[in-house]
Amino acid sequence: MNAQVSILLFFQKIANPVLDKLAVFFTLFGEGTISICVMLAILWCIDKRKGFAIAGTVFYGLTGMSIMKAIVRMPRPFAVIPELAAKRISTATGYSFPSGHTTTAATLYTSLAMAVKKRWFSIICAALILMVGLSRMYLGVHWPLDVAGGLILGILTSLFFYRMFASMEETAQAQYSVIIGTASLITGIILAVLLFAGRIDDTAFSDMMKNFALFGGAYLGFFWDAKRIHFSTEGSLVQKLLRFILGFAVVLGIMALKHLVSDPQGYYLMACFRYALTGLWATALHPYIGKKLRLFS
């Protein structure tokens, strides 16, 4: 613990406005908005199979991270070290171990590197993962062990799951999606109801509920696509730009629905709905409507 405290206080000692801005910039690459943006760009505009594989891998990374947070329940460093002036605390939701931003970055960008298979791109992905981890320590919202745990979890998850999902046939994808999607969505709804009733710890289970709801909707959308929609990522540059801009604008609109609920307890039910709808929009509703509008092949 003393060594970890020394590292965090060292980052605080060297802090300055330029490094503050760099830390905030790099931490964005481990946050939900950027991660969803990257996955949607791949799924809608580049390669649907790789989009499925990356999304599936990130799901397991985030699920493992959420379970570990709920079990370990490590307090944040700024709650333990009085002299630590943490920054961007609004991004420090849930317990501390392992780092959610680092886990997300390690899982997403390792999977991307495995999908692209170019050395220069792998170097960029590795640099992004490292910078996200460093930014979380610099900002004072994670212990060094949190970052190390997120790195290990994210990279191992990608190495284990990405190739499995990338090689999965369409029929197997459909069967897998309906099973995992149904189980995930039910789990998300149960957690939302328990959070609404005040029966479980918000800090431990709020982010977990959102993850299960998001990927529950997404996997059910994958099943719908495999059975009925069959969208293609082919199209002109203009088509791809329009489908991404319009699709992501709707995602932002769905996320903004949280402002309609002022009751703290009702927030959980709305969050479950918002994240499930986001997942379903990404993998089925947008492609379905987009085909009608000739944005998708």
N, C-alpha and C positions, 0 to 999 in steps of 0.2 A: 504493500500500500504506500509506504514512504517513497519508493522509487516512482510510482505512478503520480503521486502528488508533486514530486520534484519536476517531472516532465511537464505537467500541466502548468505549474507556476513558471517554468522556463518559457513556455509559449506566451504566457501573460506578460512576462518581462520584456520580450522582444516585440510585443504587439505595437502596431502603428496603423494609421489610417489606410495606407496602401495595402498592407497585409490583411487588414480587416476586410477590405473590398474583395481581395483575391479569395479569402476564405469563404466569404458569402457566395462568391461566384462559383467556386468549385463544389460547395456543399449542395448547390442546386442540382448537380448531376446525380445525386443520390435521392432526390425528392420525388414524390409521386407524380407531380405534373410533368416534369421532364421525362421520367421513366415511361409514363403512359404515352407521352408524345412520341418517343422513339419507337415503342412497340407498335403503335398505331400506324406510323409511317411505313414500317416494314410490312405489317399485315395488310394494309390497304393498297400500297403502292409498289412494293418491291417483290415479296415472295410470301405467299400465304402459308406454305408449308413451314418455312423458317419462322414466320410469325407465330404459328401454333407452337413450334418447338421452344422458342424463346419464352413465350407467355407461360407455357407449362413449367419450364425450368424456374422462372421467377416465382411462380406460385409456390413451388416446394421450398424455395429459399425463404420466402416470406413466412410460410407456414412454420418452418423449423425455427425461424427467428422469433416469431410470436409465442410459440410454445416455450422456448427457452426463457424469454422475458418473463412469462407468467410463472415459471418454476423458480427461477433464480431471484427475481425481484430485487435486483441491485439498484440502490439509490443513485441518482445522478451526482456527478462530482461537485457541482455547485451547491448541492444540498448538504454536502459533507464538509467542504473546505470553505470556511467563512470568508477568507481573503480572496477567493476566486471570483473574478468578475466575468461571468459567462455572458456570451453574446448570442443573439438569435435564439433565445430560449423558446420562442414560439414553435420551433421545429423539434423541440425535445419532448415529444409525447411518449407516454409509456415509460417502462423501467429502462435501465441503462444497458444491461448486458443481454445479448450482443448488440452492437450498433446497427440500427435499422437502415440508416443511410448507407453504411459500408456494406452491409449484406446485400442491399438492393443493387448497389453499384457493382459489387463483385460478381453477383449472379448475372445481371443484365449484360455487362460489358465483356465478361468471360464468354458468355453464350454468343454475343455478337462476334467476338474474335474467332470463335470456333465456326461460326457460320460463314464469315468472309474468307478466312484462311489466307490472309496476306500479312507478311511480317510487319510492314509499316503500320497497318491498321491495328495489329495486336499490340504494338508498342504504344500507340495512342490510347488504346483501351486500358492497358496496364497503368499508364500514367494517370488516367482519369480515376481509376480505382484507388491508387495510392493517394492522390490529391484529395479525394473525398474523405478518406480516412484521416489524413493529416488535418483537414479543415475541421473535422468534428472535435479533435483534440484542441486545436488552436482556439476554437470558439468556446471551449470549456464545458461542452455538453456531454462528453464521453470520456471514460477512462481509456488508457492505452489498451488494456485487456479487452475492452468492449470492441475496439477497432480490430484487434487481432482476431477475436472470435468471429466478427462479421466477415473478415477476409477469408478465414478458413472455411466457414460455413458456406459462403457464396461460391467460392472457387470449387470446393468439393461437390456441391450440389450441381453445378454446371457440368463438371466432368462426368458425373454419374448419370444425369438425366437428359442432357441436351441431345446426345446421339440417339438415345432411345426414342425420344419424341420425333426427331428429324427423320428417322427411318420407319416410323409407324405408317402403315397403309391406311387409306381413307376409311375403309370399313372398320378397322380397329380404332381409328380416331373417333368415329361416330359412337361406337360402343363405349369407349373410354370416356368420352365427353359427357354422355348422358348420365353415366354412373357418378363420375366425379362432380359434375355440375349439380346434380340433384342433391348429393350428400353435402357439398359445400354450401349450397344455398340454404338448405335446412339448418345446417350448423350456424350459419350467419343469422338466420331468423331467430333461432333459439337463444343465441348470445344477445341479440338485440332486445328480446323480450326480458331476459334476465337482467340486463343492464337497465332497462326501463323500470323494472320492478325493484331495482336496488339490491338484487340478490348476489351480485358478483362485483369484483373490484374493477372500477372503470379504468384505472391505470394499467391493469394487467390485460384486460380483455377488449377494450374499445377498438384498438387497431386490429386485433385479431378478427373481430366481427366484421370490420370493413373489408379485410382481405378475403374472408370467406364469401362475403356477399358479392364482391367484385368478380372474383373468379367463378363463383357459382353462376352468375349471369352470363359471363363470358363463355364458359364451357357449354351451357345450354344453347347459347348462340352458335357455337361451333357445330353442335349436333344438328340444329335447324339448318345451318348452311349445308352440311353434308347430305341432308335428306331432301332439301327443297330448293335452296338458293343457288349454290354452286357458283359463287362469284369468282371472277378472275382479276388479278392485279394488272393485266394488260391494259394498254390505253395510251393515248398521247400524253405529252407532258402537261398540257393544259388540263386534260381530264384528271390526271393525278393530283395536280395542284388544287383543283376545285374540290375533288373528293376529300382531300386531306383538310383543307381550310374549312369547308362546311361541316365535315364530320367532327373535327376538333372543336369548332365553335359550339356545336351542340353539347359536346362533353363538358365544356366550361359552363354552359347554361344549366346542365343537369347538376353540376357541382354547386352552382349558385343557389339552388333550391334550399340549401341549408338556412338561408336568411329568412325563409318563410316560417320557420319554427323558432319561437322565443323560449318555449318551455325547455329547460335543461334535460328533463327526462324524455320528452318527445323527440329530442335531437337524435337519440339512438335509433328510433324507428325510422325517422327520416333518413338518417345516414345509411341504414341498411337498404332502404329503397333506392337511394341515390346511387350507391355503389353497384347494386345489382343491375339497375337500369343502365349504368355506364358500361358494364361488361356486356350486357345484351345488345346495346346499341353498337358497340365496337365490332362484334363478331357476326351480328345478324341483321339488326334493324337498319343500320346505315347501308350495308351492302344491298339489302332488299329494296329499300327506297331508292338507293343510288342506281340500281339497275333500271328502275322505272324512269329515272331522270337521265339515263344514258351516261352516268358518271362511271359506272362499272360495266365491264363486259359481261 
